[in-house]
Amino acid sequence: MSTFDAAPTALIVHAHPEPRSFSTAQMTTAAQTLREAGYRVDVLDLYAEGWAPVLAREEFAPVDGPFKPQAEQMRAVEAGTLDAAVRAHLDRLLAADLLVLSFPMWWFSLPAVLKGWVDRVFVMGAVFGGDHGLFGDAALAGKRAMLLFTTGGPSESFRPGGAFGPMDDFLFHIHRGMLEFVGFQVLDPVITYGPARMTDQERTAALEAVGESVARIAADFPAPVR
């Protein structure tokens, strides 16, 4: 096996509609840092790809009676009839040692296009359920995931007693209910608070801080040897 083939893979799923945004610059910085740390980096830019976020019955074979999305996902996995776009993204997810969700925090959560990616690609029967369990028994156990995002408000607003409350309260449903649920070990998030309120010099420094944070994560949690 060549060194290139043995390199760990990071899948970055990016969700921002503006390619010149700070969020996109932050993603690019993280991607380059991971490459420098020895990762093969696979970037899924959901807006650029025109990802359809709605999990709809039309992507499954016709069924009689009520449409039950997760039951249809399991049936499609067993029959080999998953939607082609979903199958392609699922294969890239399963091949990754590290998943990075990159996004601006909107309404204290994920942008709709990214939540829709989770809805469609975290397929029941392929990453959890069916032959797989939940949490430590799910298909992605042994892999890692992290959030890379920006906020509109300053850091002091996301502290205990702040205007919004602790950031961990907003991240619990993503960390526990999405990532840990399918087996990931969740790493500390990398967050840039309020980049829209920064000067150009401050944004440059913030990007340097992102690179340093991602480099530390890569050093502290090296991917398993395959």
C-alpha positions, 0 to 999 in steps of 0.5 A: 500500500502506498503512503498516499493510500494509507493517509487518513481522510477528512470529509469537510461538509461545507454550507455557506451560500457565499464563496467569499464569506469568512465561513468559506475562508475558515473552511479553506484554512482548515482544509489546508491545515489538515492537508499539511497534517497528512490528511487527504481532504474531501470537500463537499460544498453543498451550495455549490453542488446544489444539494437538495436538502428535502428527504422526500418519498419521490427518491424511494421506490413506490410504496402502498400506505403511509410513507415512513422515511427511515423504513424506506431508507432501510429498504433501499439499503437492502435493495441497493436502490438508494438515490444516486446522489445520497449513495455517493455522499454516503460512500464519502462519509463512510470512507472518512476518518474525520468528519468536519461540518462547516457552517455559519450558525443560523438560528442557533443551529445548522443551516437548513441545507446542512440539516437536510444533508444529515437527514438524507445521508445519515441513512438508517440501515447504513450508519445506524439501525438495521445491522448497526446499533446506536452510539458506540455500536453504530457504523461510524464508531471509531471515527471522529467528527467536529464542528467548524462554524461562525456566529453572529454574536460575540463570545460573551453572549454564549457564556453562562449568564450571557445574552444567549446562554452557554454555547454547549446548550445549543450544540448538544442536539448536534453533538449528541443527537446527530454525531454521537448517535451514529458513533462518532467521537466528537471533538471540541468545536472550532468557533469564530465569534462575530467575524462580521464585526471584525476589522480585516486585520482581526479576521486575518488573525482569526483565520490564523487562530483557526489554523492553529486550533485545527493543527492542534486537533490533528496532532492530539487526535491522529487518525487510526492506522489502517 
